[in-house]
Amino acid sequence: MNPILADIYSTVVPSAPYIIAAYALIWVALLVYVVFVVKGLRKTEREIAALEALIEGDRALRE
């Protein structure tokens, strides 16, 4: 094997578990963030629907 490649592999391979763990942590954090955003979006959609119903009810009372 090329001595330069052997030196690179000996440097990178021992740190592979840390690199894999870092990528896994990033993906988990991204997944958690997306879940919170979707929950907030659903809550906001329910609140908007309730406000629209309230506005429509108010309009019916005025007519």
C-alpha positions as a printed Julia matrix, in Angstrom:
63×3 Matrix{Float64}:
   0.0    0.0    0.0
   1.11   3.53  -0.65
   2.72   4.92   2.53
   0.82   8.19   2.23
  -2.52   6.35   2.06
  -1.51   4.14   4.98
  -0.8    7.27   7.02
  -4.17   8.8    6.08
  -6.09   5.6    6.86
  -4.35   5.19  10.21
  -5.44   8.73  11.1
  -9.04   8.53   9.89
 -10.1    4.98  10.78
  -9.6    5.26  14.57
 -11.79   8.37  14.64
 -14.56   6.77  12.54
 -16.83   5.95  15.53
 -16.74   9.59  16.61
 -17.58  10.77  13.11
 -20.46   8.31  12.87
 -21.74   9.36  16.29
 -21.57  13.03  15.31
 -23.57  12.42  12.13
 -26.12  10.35  14.06
 -26.48  13.1   16.65
 -27.02  15.7   13.94
 -29.71  13.57  12.27
 -31.49  12.95  15.59
 -31.4   16.66  16.41
 -32.78  17.48  12.96
 -35.55  14.92  13.37
 -36.51  16.3   16.79
 -36.54  19.84  15.36
 -38.81  18.8   12.49
 -41.19  17.05  14.92
 -41.45  20.2   17.05
 -42.03  22.38  14.0
 -44.78  20.08  12.71
 -46.47  20.05  16.13
 -46.36  23.84  16.28
 -47.73  24.08  12.76
 -50.64  21.8   13.59
 -51.42  23.82  16.72
 -51.33  27.05  14.72
 -53.62  25.58  12.06
 -56.14  24.58  14.76
 -56.01  28.07  16.26
 -56.53  29.68  12.85
 -59.49  27.38  12.19
 -61.0   28.32  15.56
 -60.53  32.03  14.83
 -62.1   31.63  11.4
 -65.09  29.88  12.97
 -65.36  32.64  15.57
 -65.25  35.32  12.88
 -67.87  33.52  10.78
 -70.12  33.19  13.86
 -69.69  36.89  14.61
 -70.6   37.77  11.03
 -73.74  35.6   11.25
 -74.84  37.39  14.41
 -74.38  40.81  12.78
 -76.55  39.95   9.78
